[in-house]
Amino acid sequence: MPMIDCVQIIDMVESLKEISASNIDMYLSIISNRMNEIMKVLTIISSIFIPLTFIAGIYGMNFSREDPVTGKVLPQNMPELYQEHGYVYTMIVMGLIAVAQVIYFWRKGWFK
């Protein structure tokens, strides 16, 4: 009779071991899904701001209209820098890029 009790106890321990292993797997799966949601949000934010940062980086460079030594006009510069409303146009283009990306992500269902 004691042998049967030992076998039952061993079976019960193995059963509890399997249950605890499946609980750990379920917990890790839940954590992984949460991390995927966080990464999705960070990816959306990054993909919206990377092009804007690129444009701001280009227009943030120092350009000179004239050569400081010779005084000649430098034709290789960006002509839009010297437009009267160049800053406003650049801001409008950056806003349109951001809005277009948000609309694209909205239609793809990434904001759900």
C-alpha atoms as a printed R data frame, in Angstrom:
    type eleno elety resid chain resno      x      y       z
1   ATOM     1    CA   MET     A     1  0.000  0.000   0.000
2   ATOM     2    CA   PRO     A     2  2.727  2.572   0.733
3   ATOM     3    CA   MET     A     3  4.139  2.027  -2.768
4   ATOM     4    CA   ILE     A     4  0.851  3.146  -4.327
5   ATOM     5    CA   ASP     A     5  0.850  6.303  -2.217
6   ATOM     6    CA   CYS     A     6  4.395  7.164  -3.409
7   ATOM     7    CA   VAL     A     7  3.389  6.656  -7.043
8   ATOM     8    CA   GLN     A     8  0.359  8.902  -6.566
9   ATOM     9    CA   ILE     A     9  2.487 11.566  -4.902
10  ATOM    10    CA   ILE     A    10  5.055 11.428  -7.724
11  ATOM    11    CA   ASP     A    11  2.261 11.743 -10.303
12  ATOM    12    CA   MET     A    12  0.782 14.680  -8.428
13  ATOM    13    CA   VAL     A    13  4.194 16.411  -8.234
14  ATOM    14    CA   GLU     A    14  4.716 15.939 -11.988
15  ATOM    15    CA   SER     A    15  1.231 17.269 -12.669
16  ATOM    16    CA   LEU     A    16  1.861 20.358 -10.523
17  ATOM    17    CA   LYS     A    17  5.218 20.820 -12.237
18  ATOM    18    CA   GLU     A    18  3.514 20.851 -15.657
19  ATOM    19    CA   ILE     A    19  0.849 23.262 -14.428
20  ATOM    20    CA   SER     A    20  3.469 25.653 -13.046
21  ATOM    21    CA   ALA     A    21  5.479 25.445 -16.294
22  ATOM    22    CA   SER     A    22  2.376 26.306 -18.331
23  ATOM    23    CA   ASN     A    23  1.600 29.217 -15.979
24  ATOM    24    CA   ILE     A    24  5.117 30.566 -16.459
25  ATOM    25    CA   ASP     A    25  4.773 30.247 -20.237
26  ATOM    26    CA   MET     A    26  1.441 32.074 -20.136
27  ATOM    27    CA   TYR     A    27  2.933 34.885 -18.029
28  ATOM    28    CA   LEU     A    28  5.891 35.271 -20.394
29  ATOM    29    CA   SER     A    29  3.503 35.375 -23.351
30  ATOM    30    CA   ILE     A    30  1.477 38.165 -21.735
31  ATOM    31    CA   ILE     A    31  4.655 40.143 -21.001
32  ATOM    32    CA   SER     A    32  5.846 39.623 -24.581
33  ATOM    33    CA   ASN     A    33  2.542 40.890 -26.004
34  ATOM    34    CA   ARG     A    34  2.725 43.988 -23.819
35  ATOM    35    CA   MET     A    35  6.292 44.661 -24.949
36  ATOM    36    CA   ASN     A    36  5.182 44.297 -28.581
37  ATOM    37    CA   GLU     A    37  2.507 46.952 -28.040
38  ATOM    38    CA   ILE     A    38  5.060 49.313 -26.505
39  ATOM    39    CA   MET     A    39  7.479 48.730 -29.382
40  ATOM    40    CA   LYS     A    40  4.681 49.420 -31.861
41  ATOM    41    CA   VAL     A    41  3.975 52.805 -30.273
42  ATOM    42    CA   LEU     A    42  7.671 53.705 -30.201
43  ATOM    43    CA   THR     A    43  8.030 52.695 -33.855
44  ATOM    44    CA   ILE     A    44  5.111 54.899 -34.875
45  ATOM    45    CA   ILE     A    45  6.523 57.878 -32.982
46  ATOM    46    CA   SER     A    46  9.999 57.324 -34.443
47  ATOM    47    CA   SER     A    47  8.775 56.943 -37.995
48  ATOM    48    CA   ILE     A    48  6.853 60.212 -37.725
49  ATOM    49    CA   PHE     A    49  9.747 62.224 -36.298
50  ATOM    50    CA   ILE     A    50 12.727 60.785 -38.237
51  ATOM    51    CA   PRO     A    51 11.860 62.526 -41.558
52  ATOM    52    CA   LEU     A    52 11.121 65.758 -39.712
53  ATOM    53    CA   THR     A    53 14.472 65.550 -37.942
54  ATOM    54    CA   PHE     A    54 16.193 64.945 -41.272
55  ATOM    55    CA   ILE     A    55 14.604 68.058 -42.802
56  ATOM    56    CA   ALA     A    56 15.414 70.125 -39.711
57  ATOM    57    CA   GLY     A    57 19.006 68.869 -39.863
58  ATOM    58    CA   ILE     A    58 19.410 69.947 -43.473
59  ATOM    59    CA   TYR     A    59 17.968 73.389 -42.862
60  ATOM    60    CA   GLY     A    60 19.889 73.719 -39.604
61  ATOM    61    CA   MET     A    61 23.230 73.710 -41.415
62  ATOM    62    CA   ASN     A    62 25.026 77.007 -41.825
63  ATOM    63    CA   PHE     A    63 24.975 78.255 -45.426
64  ATOM    64    CA   SER     A    64 26.517 81.426 -46.658
65  ATOM    65    CA   ARG     A    65 25.080 83.258 -49.637
66  ATOM    66    CA   GLU     A    66 28.402 84.866 -50.374
67  ATOM    67    CA   ASP     A    67 31.954 83.637 -50.087
68  ATOM    68    CA   PRO     A    68 33.385 85.504 -47.077
69  ATOM    69    CA   VAL     A    69 36.780 85.916 -48.739
70  ATOM    70    CA   THR     A    70 35.902 86.849 -52.333
71  ATOM    71    CA   GLY     A    71 32.379 88.181 -51.870
72  ATOM    72    CA   LYS     A    72 31.096 86.086 -54.812
73  ATOM    73    CA   VAL     A    73 27.586 84.638 -54.722
74  ATOM    74    CA   LEU     A    74 27.715 80.890 -54.122
75  ATOM    75    CA   PRO     A    75 25.366 79.170 -56.610
76  ATOM    76    CA   GLN     A    76 25.599 75.736 -54.965
77  ATOM    77    CA   ASN     A    77 23.627 76.753 -51.897
78  ATOM    78    CA   MET     A    78 20.002 75.914 -51.365
79  ATOM    79    CA   PRO     A    79 18.074 78.714 -53.111
80  ATOM    80    CA   GLU     A    80 14.993 78.247 -50.926
81  ATOM    81    CA   LEU     A    81 16.978 79.506 -47.947
82  ATOM    82    CA   TYR     A    82 16.827 82.993 -49.402
83  ATOM    83    CA   GLN     A    83 13.119 82.986 -50.264
84  ATOM    84    CA   GLU     A    84 10.988 85.452 -48.374
85  ATOM    85    CA   HIS     A    85  8.678 82.750 -47.001
86  ATOM    86    CA   GLY     A    86 11.139 79.831 -47.066
87  ATOM    87    CA   TYR     A    87 10.757 79.140 -43.347
88  ATOM    88    CA   VAL     A    88  6.970 79.032 -43.561
89  ATOM    89    CA   TYR     A    89  7.078 76.753 -46.613
90  ATOM    90    CA   THR     A    90  9.457 74.373 -44.868
91  ATOM    91    CA   MET     A    91  7.240 74.239 -41.779
92  ATOM    92    CA   ILE     A    92  4.182 73.564 -43.963
93  ATOM    93    CA   VAL     A    93  5.973 70.727 -45.774
94  ATOM    94    CA   MET     A    94  7.080 69.223 -42.453
95  ATOM    95    CA   GLY     A    95  3.525 69.445 -41.119
96  ATOM    96    CA   LEU     A    96  2.146 67.815 -44.268
97  ATOM    97    CA   ILE     A    97  4.646 64.961 -43.958
98  ATOM    98    CA   ALA     A    98  3.659 64.353 -40.337
99  ATOM    99    CA   VAL     A    99 -0.079 64.502 -41.115
100 ATOM   100    CA   ALA     A   100  0.334 62.178 -44.116
101 ATOM   101    CA   GLN     A   101  2.153 59.637 -41.973
102 ATOM   102    CA   VAL     A   102 -0.472 59.797 -39.232
103 ATOM   103    CA   ILE     A   103 -3.236 59.274 -41.809
104 ATOM   104    CA   TYR     A   104 -1.319 56.360 -43.338
105 ATOM   105    CA   PHE     A   105 -0.842 54.695 -39.944
106 ATOM   106    CA   TRP     A   106 -4.486 55.362 -39.057
107 ATOM   107    CA   ARG     A   107 -5.688 53.619 -42.225
108 ATOM   108    CA   LYS     A   108 -3.349 50.692 -41.562
109 ATOM   109    CA   GLY     A   109 -4.972 50.319 -38.126
110 ATOM   110    CA   TRP     A   110 -1.817 50.948 -36.113
111 ATOM   111    CA   PHE     A   111 -3.519 53.270 -33.644
112 ATOM   112    CA   LYS     A   112 -5.894 50.625 -32.318
